[in-house]
Amino acid sequence: MIYLILIFLYIILDQASKWLVLNNVPYGSGIFICDYLNIIHVTNTGVAFSMFQGLNLFFILMTAAIVFAVSAFVFKYKTELSKLQMHSMMLIAAGGMGNLIDRVFRGAVIDFIDVGYKTFYRWPTFNIADSCVFIGVGLYIFSMMFNKKNKS
């Protein structure tokens, strides 16, 4: 039950942050915070790094399938997964659902976190759902590398 609550909290955090950006930052403009961080209101109909723009319907179906696969995996292996692995799966599912909500109801994913160093290099703009997926995958890989059950 705690994992379902965490999923909903991550989704709420993601959607609330996007709502704040949608209602306070005009599209295409931003808020300078410091040389390393800005809030910039952009949308993305593609995937990571804005690749494959315009394939929103395809990514709706793909994201839904991934969220379903993660959920099925957790349901099937829940007794064999460590707490860290369970939490990583919840982050991945929550991030996928956060961006799926955008794709279905807004037609594109809202991105707004802009990091980098001054104008020299900027990482592609992302959101909290993207961060959940990235951290979830990283934690899962970490857990698999150091899982005592897998070591002979």
TIRO-2110 file (N, C-alpha, C; in Angstrom, 1 decimal):
// TIRO-2110
0.8, -1.2, 0.0, N, 1, A
0.0, 0.0, 0.0, CA, 1, A
0.9, 1.3, 0.0, C, 1, A
2.0, 1.2, 0.7, N, 2, A
2.8, 2.4, 0.8, CA, 2, A
3.4, 2.7, -0.6, C, 2, A
3.6, 1.7, -1.4, N, 3, A
4.1, 2.0, -2.8, CA, 3, A
3.1, 2.7, -3.6, C, 3, A
1.9, 2.4, -3.5, N, 4, A
0.8, 3.1, -4.3, CA, 4, A
0.7, 4.5, -3.8, C, 4, A
0.8, 4.7, -2.5, N, 5, A
0.8, 6.1, -2.0, CA, 5, A
2.0, 6.9, -2.6, C, 5, A
3.2, 6.3, -2.6, N, 6, A
4.3, 6.9, -3.2, CA, 6, A
4.1, 7.3, -4.6, C, 6, A
3.6, 6.3, -5.4, N, 7, A
3.3, 6.6, -6.8, CA, 7, A
2.4, 7.8, -7.0, C, 7, A
1.3, 7.9, -6.2, N, 8, A
0.4, 9.0, -6.3, CA, 8, A
1.1, 10.3, -5.8, C, 8, A
1.9, 10.3, -4.8, N, 9, A
2.6, 11.5, -4.4, CA, 9, A
3.6, 12.0, -5.5, C, 9, A
4.3, 11.1, -6.1, N, 10, A
5.2, 11.5, -7.2, CA, 10, A
4.4, 12.1, -8.4, C, 10, A
3.3, 11.5, -8.7, N, 11, A
2.5, 12.0, -9.8, CA, 11, A
1.9, 13.4, -9.4, C, 11, A
1.4, 13.5, -8.2, N, 12, A
0.9, 14.8, -7.8, CA, 12, A
2.0, 15.9, -7.8, C, 12, A
3.2, 15.5, -7.3, N, 13, A
4.3, 16.5, -7.4, CA, 13, A
4.6, 16.9, -8.8, C, 13, A
4.7, 15.9, -9.7, N, 14, A
4.9, 16.2, -11.1, CA, 14, A
3.8, 17.1, -11.7, C, 14, A
2.6, 16.7, -11.5, N, 15, A
1.5, 17.5, -12.1, CA, 15, A
1.3, 18.8, -11.5, C, 15, A
1.5, 19.0, -10.2, N, 16, A
1.5, 20.3, -9.6, CA, 16, A
2.5, 21.2, -10.1, C, 16, A
3.8, 20.7, -10.3, N, 17, A
4.8, 21.5, -10.8, CA, 17, A
4.5, 22.0, -12.2, C, 17, A
4.0, 21.1, -13.0, N, 18, A
3.6, 21.4, -14.4, CA, 18, A
2.5, 22.5, -14.4, C, 18, A
1.5, 22.3, -13.5, N, 19, A
0.4, 23.2, -13.4, CA, 19, A
1.0, 24.6, -13.1, C, 19, A
1.9, 24.7, -12.1, N, 20, A
2.5, 26.0, -11.7, CA, 20, A
3.2, 26.7, -12.9, C, 20, A
3.9, 25.9, -13.7, N, 21, A
4.6, 26.4, -14.9, CA, 21, A
3.6, 26.9, -15.9, C, 21, A
2.6, 26.0, -16.2, N, 22, A
1.6, 26.4, -17.2, CA, 22, A
0.8, 27.7, -16.8, C, 22, A
0.6, 27.9, -15.5, N, 23, A
-0.2, 29.1, -15.1, CA, 23, A
0.7, 30.3, -14.7, C, 23, A
2.0, 30.1, -14.7, N, 24, A
2.8, 31.3, -14.3, CA, 24, A
4.0, 31.6, -15.2, C, 24, A
4.3, 30.8, -16.2, N, 25, A
5.4, 31.1, -17.1, CA, 25, A
4.9, 31.0, -18.5, C, 25, A
4.8, 32.1, -19.3, N, 26, A
4.3, 32.0, -20.6, CA, 26, A
5.1, 31.0, -21.5, C, 26, A
4.5, 30.3, -22.4, N, 27, A
5.1, 29.3, -23.2, CA, 27, A
6.3, 30.0, -24.0, C, 27, A
7.5, 29.3, -23.9, N, 28, A
8.7, 29.7, -24.6, CA, 28, A
9.5, 30.7, -23.8, C, 28, A
9.0, 31.1, -22.7, N, 29, A
9.8, 32.1, -21.9, CA, 29, A
10.3, 31.4, -20.6, C, 29, A
11.0, 32.1, -19.8, N, 30, A
11.5, 31.4, -18.6, CA, 30, A
11.8, 32.3, -17.4, C, 30, A
12.2, 31.7, -16.4, N, 31, A
12.6, 32.5, -15.1, CA, 31, A
14.0, 32.1, -14.8, C, 31, A
14.9, 33.1, -14.8, N, 32, A
16.3, 32.9, -14.5, CA, 32, A
16.4, 32.8, -13.0, C, 32, A
17.0, 31.7, -12.5, N, 33, A
17.2, 31.4, -11.1, CA, 33, A
18.7, 31.7, -10.8, C, 33, A
19.6, 31.0, -11.5, N, 34, A
21.0, 31.2, -11.4, CA, 34, A
21.7, 30.7, -12.6, C, 34, A
23.0, 30.9, -12.7, N, 35, A
23.7, 30.4, -13.9, CA, 35, A
23.5, 28.9, -14.2, C, 35, A
23.1, 28.2, -13.2, N, 36, A
23.0, 26.7, -13.4, CA, 36, A
21.6, 26.2, -13.5, C, 36, A
20.6, 27.0, -13.2, N, 37, A
19.3, 26.5, -13.2, CA, 37, A
18.3, 27.6, -13.6, C, 37, A
17.4, 27.3, -14.5, N, 38, A
16.3, 28.1, -15.0, CA, 38, A
15.0, 27.3, -15.0, C, 38, A
13.9, 28.0, -15.0, N, 39, A
12.6, 27.4, -15.3, CA, 39, A
12.2, 28.0, -16.7, C, 39, A
12.0, 27.1, -17.6, N, 40, A
11.6, 27.4, -19.0, CA, 40, A
10.5, 26.6, -19.4, C, 40, A
9.4, 27.2, -19.9, N, 41, A
8.2, 26.5, -20.3, CA, 41, A
8.3, 26.1, -21.8, C, 41, A
8.5, 24.8, -22.0, N, 42, A
8.5, 24.2, -23.3, CA, 42, A
7.6, 22.9, -23.3, C, 42, A
7.3, 22.5, -24.5, N, 43, A
6.6, 21.2, -24.6, CA, 43, A
7.4, 20.2, -25.5, C, 43, A
7.1, 19.0, -25.4, N, 44, A
7.8, 17.9, -26.1, CA, 44, A
6.8, 16.8, -26.5, C, 44, A
6.7, 16.6, -27.8, N, 45, A
5.8, 15.6, -28.3, CA, 45, A
6.7, 14.3, -28.7, C, 45, A
8.0, 14.4, -28.5, N, 46, A
8.9, 13.3, -28.7, CA, 46, A
9.3, 12.6, -27.4, C, 46, A
10.5, 12.1, -27.4, N, 47, A
11.0, 11.5, -26.2, CA, 47, A
12.3, 12.3, -25.7, C, 47, A
13.1, 11.6, -25.0, N, 48, A
14.3, 12.2, -24.4, CA, 48, A
15.1, 13.0, -25.5, C, 48, A
15.5, 14.2, -25.0, N, 49, A
16.3, 15.1, -25.9, CA, 49, A
15.5, 15.6, -27.1, C, 49, A
14.2, 15.5, -27.0, N, 50, A
13.3, 16.0, -28.0, CA, 50, A
13.4, 15.2, -29.3, C, 50, A
13.8, 14.0, -29.2, N, 51, A
13.9, 13.2, -30.5, CA, 51, A
12.5, 12.7, -30.9, C, 51, A
12.4, 12.5, -32.1, N, 52, A
11.1, 11.9, -32.7, CA, 52, A
9.9, 12.8, -32.4, C, 52, A
10.0, 14.0, -32.6, N, 53, A
8.9, 15.0, -32.4, CA, 53, A
7.7, 14.6, -33.3, C, 53, A
6.5, 14.8, -32.8, N, 54, A
5.3, 14.7, -33.5, CA, 54, A
4.7, 13.3, -33.5, C, 54, A
5.3, 12.4, -32.7, N, 55, A
4.8, 11.0, -32.6, CA, 55, A
4.1, 10.8, -31.3, C, 55, A
3.3, 11.7, -30.9, N, 56, A
2.6, 11.7, -29.6, CA, 56, A
1.8, 10.5, -29.4, C, 56, A
0.9, 10.1, -30.4, N, 57, A
0.1, 8.9, -30.2, CA, 57, A
0.9, 7.7, -30.1, C, 57, A
2.0, 7.5, -30.8, N, 58, A
2.9, 6.4, -30.7, CA, 58, A
3.4, 6.3, -29.3, C, 58, A
3.9, 7.5, -28.7, N, 59, A
4.4, 7.5, -27.4, CA, 59, A
3.4, 7.3, -26.3, C, 59, A
2.2, 7.7, -26.6, N, 60, A
1.1, 7.4, -25.6, CA, 60, A
1.0, 5.9, -25.5, C, 60, A
0.9, 5.2, -26.6, N, 61, A
0.8, 3.7, -26.6, CA, 61, A
2.0, 3.1, -26.0, C, 61, A
3.2, 3.6, -26.3, N, 62, A
4.4, 3.0, -25.8, CA, 62, A
4.5, 3.2, -24.3, C, 62, A
4.2, 4.4, -23.8, N, 63, A
4.3, 4.7, -22.4, CA, 63, A
3.3, 3.9, -21.6, C, 63, A
2.1, 3.8, -22.1, N, 64, A
1.1, 2.9, -21.5, CA, 64, A
1.6, 1.5, -21.4, C, 64, A
2.2, 1.0, -22.4, N, 65, A
2.7, -0.4, -22.4, CA, 65, A
3.8, -0.6, -21.4, C, 65, A
4.7, 0.4, -21.3, N, 66, A
5.8, 0.3, -20.4, CA, 66, A
5.3, 0.4, -18.9, C, 66, A
4.3, 1.3, -18.6, N, 67, A
3.8, 1.4, -17.3, CA, 67, A
3.1, 0.1, -16.9, C, 67, A
2.3, -0.5, -17.9, N, 68, A
1.7, -1.8, -17.7, CA, 68, A
2.7, -2.9, -17.4, C, 68, A
3.8, -2.9, -18.2, N, 69, A
4.8, -3.9, -18.0, CA, 69, A
5.5, -3.8, -16.7, C, 69, A
5.8, -2.6, -16.3, N, 70, A
6.4, -2.4, -15.0, CA, 70, A
5.5, -2.9, -13.9, C, 70, A
4.2, -2.5, -14.0, N, 71, A
3.2, -2.9, -13.0, CA, 71, A
3.1, -4.5, -12.9, C, 71, A
3.1, -5.1, -14.1, N, 72, A
3.0, -6.6, -14.1, CA, 72, A
4.2, -7.2, -13.5, C, 72, A
5.4, -6.6, -13.8, N, 73, A
6.7, -7.1, -13.3, CA, 73, A
6.7, -7.1, -11.8, C, 73, A
6.2, -5.9, -11.2, N, 74, A
6.2, -5.7, -9.8, CA, 74, A
5.2, -6.7, -9.1, C, 74, A
4.0, -6.8, -9.7, N, 75, A
3.0, -7.7, -9.2, CA, 75, A
3.5, -9.2, -9.2, C, 75, A
4.2, -9.6, -10.2, N, 76, A
4.7, -11.0, -10.3, CA, 76, A
5.9, -11.2, -9.4, C, 76, A
6.8, -10.3, -9.2, N, 77, A
8.0, -10.5, -8.5, CA, 77, A
8.1, -9.7, -7.2, C, 77, A
7.0, -9.2, -6.7, N, 78, A
7.0, -8.4, -5.5, CA, 78, A
7.7, -9.0, -4.3, C, 78, A
7.6, -10.3, -4.1, N, 79, A
8.2, -11.0, -3.0, CA, 79, A
9.7, -11.2, -3.1, C, 79, A
10.1, -11.1, -4.4, N, 80, A
11.6, -11.3, -4.7, CA, 80, A
12.3, -10.0, -4.8, C, 80, A
11.6, -8.9, -4.9, N, 81, A
12.3, -7.6, -5.1, CA, 81, A
12.7, -7.0, -3.7, C, 81, A
13.8, -6.4, -3.7, N, 82, A
14.2, -5.7, -2.5, CA, 82, A
13.4, -4.4, -2.4, C, 82, A
13.5, -3.7, -1.2, N, 83, A
12.8, -2.5, -1.1, CA, 83, A
13.3, -1.4, -2.0, C, 83, A
14.6, -1.4, -2.3, N, 84, A
15.2, -0.4, -3.2, CA, 84, A
14.7, -0.7, -4.6, C, 84, A
14.6, -2.0, -5.0, N, 85, A
14.1, -2.3, -6.3, CA, 85, A
12.6, -2.0, -6.5, C, 85, A
11.8, -2.2, -5.4, N, 86, A
10.4, -1.8, -5.4, CA, 86, A
10.3, -0.3, -5.6, C, 86, A
11.1, 0.4, -4.8, N, 87, A
11.0, 1.9, -4.9, CA, 87, A
11.4, 2.4, -6.3, C, 87, A
12.4, 1.7, -6.9, N, 88, A
12.8, 2.1, -8.2, CA, 88, A
11.7, 1.9, -9.2, C, 88, A
11.0, 0.8, -9.1, N, 89, A
9.9, 0.5, -10.0, CA, 89, A
8.8, 1.5, -9.8, C, 89, A
8.5, 1.9, -8.6, N, 90, A
7.5, 2.9, -8.3, CA, 90, A
7.9, 4.2, -9.0, C, 90, A
9.2, 4.6, -8.9, N, 91, A
9.6, 5.9, -9.5, CA, 91, A
9.4, 5.8, -11.0, C, 91, A
9.8, 4.7, -11.6, N, 92, A
9.6, 4.5, -13.1, CA, 92, A
8.1, 4.6, -13.5, C, 92, A
7.3, 3.9, -12.7, N, 93, A
5.8, 3.9, -13.0, CA, 93, A
5.3, 5.3, -12.9, C, 93, A
5.6, 5.9, -11.8, N, 94, A
5.1, 7.3, -11.5, CA, 94, A
5.5, 8.3, -12.6, C, 94, A
6.8, 8.2, -13.0, N, 95, A
7.3, 9.1, -14.0, CA, 95, A
6.6, 8.8, -15.3, C, 95, A
6.4, 7.6, -15.7, N, 96, A
5.7, 7.2, -16.9, CA, 96, A
4.3, 7.7, -16.9, C, 96, A
3.6, 7.5, -15.8, N, 97, A
2.2, 8.0, -15.7, CA, 97, A
2.1, 9.5, -15.7, C, 97, A
3.1, 10.2, -15.1, N, 98, A
3.1, 11.7, -15.1, CA, 98, A
3.2, 12.2, -16.5, C, 98, A
4.1, 11.7, -17.3, N, 99, A
4.2, 12.1, -18.7, CA, 99, A
3.1, 11.6, -19.6, C, 99, A
2.5, 10.4, -19.2, N, 100, A
1.4, 9.9, -20.0, CA, 100, A
0.2, 10.8, -19.8, C, 100, A
0.0, 11.3, -18.6, N, 101, A
-1.1, 12.3, -18.3, CA, 101, A
-1.0, 13.5, -19.2, C, 101, A
0.2, 14.0, -19.3, N, 102, A
0.5, 15.2, -20.2, CA, 102, A
0.1, 14.8, -21.7, C, 102, A
0.6, 13.7, -22.1, N, 103, A
0.4, 13.3, -23.5, CA, 103, A
-1.0, 13.2, -23.9, C, 103, A
-1.8, 12.6, -23.0, N, 104, A
-3.2, 12.3, -23.2, CA, 104, A
-4.0, 13.6, -23.1, C, 104, A
-3.8, 14.4, -22.0, N, 105, A
-4.7, 15.6, -21.8, CA, 105, A
-4.2, 16.9, -22.3, C, 105, A
-2.9, 17.0, -22.6, N, 106, A
-2.3, 18.2, -23.1, CA, 106, A
-1.7, 18.1, -24.5, C, 106, A
-1.6, 16.9, -25.0, N, 107, A
-1.1, 16.7, -26.4, CA, 107, A
0.4, 16.7, -26.5, C, 107, A
1.1, 17.0, -25.3, N, 108, A
2.6, 17.0, -25.3, CA, 108, A
3.0, 17.0, -23.8, C, 108, A
4.2, 16.7, -23.6, N, 109, A
4.8, 16.7, -22.3, CA, 109, A
5.3, 18.1, -22.0, C, 109, A
5.0, 18.6, -20.8, N, 110, A
5.4, 19.9, -20.3, CA, 110, A
6.8, 19.7, -19.7, C, 110, A
7.8, 20.4, -20.2, N, 111, A
9.2, 20.4, -19.6, CA, 111, A
9.5, 21.8, -19.2, C, 111, A
10.3, 21.8, -18.1, N, 112, A
10.6, 23.2, -17.6, CA, 112, A
11.9, 23.3, -16.8, C, 112, A
12.5, 22.2, -16.4, N, 113, A
13.8, 22.3, -15.7, CA, 113, A
14.9, 22.4, -16.6, C, 113, A
15.6, 23.6, -16.6, N, 114, A
16.7, 23.8, -17.5, CA, 114, A
18.0, 24.0, -16.6, C, 114, A
18.9, 23.0, -16.8, N, 115, A
20.2, 23.1, -16.1, CA, 115, A
21.4, 23.1, -17.0, C, 115, A
22.5, 23.6, -16.5, N, 116, A
23.7, 23.7, -17.3, CA, 116, A
24.6, 24.8, -16.7, C, 116, A
25.6, 25.2, -17.5, N, 117, A
26.5, 26.2, -17.0, CA, 117, A
26.4, 27.4, -17.9, C, 117, A
25.8, 28.5, -17.4, N, 118, A
25.6, 29.8, -18.2, CA, 118, A
25.0, 29.4, -19.6, C, 118, A
25.6, 29.9, -20.6, N, 119, A
25.1, 29.6, -22.0, CA, 119, A
26.1, 28.6, -22.6, C, 119, A
27.1, 28.2, -21.9, N, 120, A
28.1, 27.3, -22.5, CA, 120, A
27.5, 25.9, -22.8, C, 120, A
26.8, 25.3, -21.9, N, 121, A
26.2, 24.1, -22.2, CA, 121, A
24.9, 24.0, -21.3, C, 121, A
23.8, 23.6, -22.0, N, 122, A
22.6, 23.4, -21.3, CA, 122, A
22.1, 22.0, -21.6, C, 122, A
21.7, 21.3, -20.5, N, 123, A
21.1, 20.0, -20.7, CA, 123, A
19.7, 20.2, -21.3, C, 123, A
19.2, 19.2, -22.1, N, 124, A
17.9, 19.4, -22.6, CA, 124, A
16.9, 19.5, -21.4, C, 124, A
15.9, 20.4, -21.6, N, 125, A
14.9, 20.7, -20.6, CA, 125, A
14.1, 19.4, -20.3, C, 125, A
13.8, 19.3, -19.0, N, 126, A
13.1, 18.1, -18.5, CA, 126, A
12.1, 18.4, -17.4, C, 126, A
11.5, 17.4, -16.8, N, 127, A
10.5, 17.7, -15.7, CA, 127, A
10.7, 16.7, -14.6, C, 127, A
9.8, 16.7, -13.6, N, 128, A
9.9, 15.8, -12.5, CA, 128, A
9.7, 14.4, -12.8, C, 128, A
8.7, 14.2, -13.7, N, 129, A
8.4, 12.8, -14.2, CA, 129, A
9.7, 12.2, -14.9, C, 129, A
10.3, 13.0, -15.7, N, 130, A
11.6, 12.5, -16.3, CA, 130, A
12.6, 12.1, -15.3, C, 130, A
12.7, 13.0, -14.2, N, 131, A
13.7, 12.7, -13.1, CA, 131, A
13.3, 11.4, -12.4, C, 131, A
12.0, 11.2, -12.2, N, 132, A
11.6, 9.9, -11.5, CA, 132, A
12.0, 8.7, -12.3, C, 132, A
11.8, 8.8, -13.6, N, 133, A
12.2, 7.6, -14.5, CA, 133, A
13.7, 7.5, -14.4, C, 133, A
14.5, 8.5, -14.6, N, 134, A
15.9, 8.5, -14.6, CA, 134, A
16.5, 7.9, -13.3, C, 134, A
16.0, 8.5, -12.2, N, 135, A
16.4, 8.0, -10.9, CA, 135, A
16.0, 6.6, -10.6, C, 135, A
14.8, 6.2, -11.0, N, 136, A
14.3, 4.8, -10.9, CA, 136, A
15.1, 3.8, -11.6, C, 136, A
15.5, 4.1, -12.9, N, 137, A
16.3, 3.2, -13.6, CA, 137, A
17.7, 3.1, -13.0, C, 137, A
18.3, 4.3, -12.6, N, 138, A
19.6, 4.3, -11.9, CA, 138, A
19.6, 3.5, -10.7, C, 138, A
18.6, 3.6, -9.8, N, 139, A
18.5, 2.8, -8.6, CA, 139, A
18.3, 1.4, -8.9, C, 139, A
17.6, 1.0, -9.9, N, 140, A
17.4, -0.4, -10.2, CA, 140, A
18.7, -1.0, -10.7, C, 140, A
19.4, -0.3, -11.5, N, 141, A
20.7, -0.8, -12.0, CA, 141, A
21.7, -0.9, -10.8, C, 141, A
21.7, 0.1, -9.9, N, 142, A
22.5, 0.0, -8.7, CA, 142, A
22.2, -1.2, -7.9, C, 142, A
20.9, -1.4, -7.7, N, 143, A
20.5, -2.5, -6.8, CA, 143, A
20.8, -3.9, -7.4, C, 143, A
20.8, -4.0, -8.7, N, 144, A
21.2, -5.2, -9.4, CA, 144, A
22.7, -5.5, -9.3, C, 144, A
23.5, -4.4, -9.3, N, 145, A
24.9, -4.6, -9.2, CA, 145, A
25.3, -5.0, -7.8, C, 145, A
24.6, -4.6, -6.8, N, 146, A
25.0, -4.8, -5.5, CA, 146, A
24.0, -5.8, -4.7, C, 146, A
23.2, -6.4, -5.4, N, 147, A
22.2, -7.4, -4.8, CA, 147, A
22.9, -8.6, -4.4, C, 147, A
22.9, -8.9, -3.1, N, 148, A
23.6, -10.0, -2.5, CA, 148, A
23.1, -11.4, -3.0, C, 148, A
21.8, -11.4, -3.4, N, 149, A
21.2, -12.6, -3.9, CA, 149, A
21.8, -13.1, -5.2, C, 149, A
22.3, -12.1, -6.0, N, 150, A
22.8, -12.4, -7.3, CA, 150, A
24.3, -12.9, -7.3, C, 150, A
24.9, -12.7, -6.2, N, 151, A
26.4, -13.0, -6.1, CA, 151, A
26.5, -14.4, -5.8, C, 151, A
27.5, -15.1, -6.4, N, 152, A
27.7, -16.5, -6.2, CA, 152, A
28.8, -16.7, -5.1, C, 152, A
END
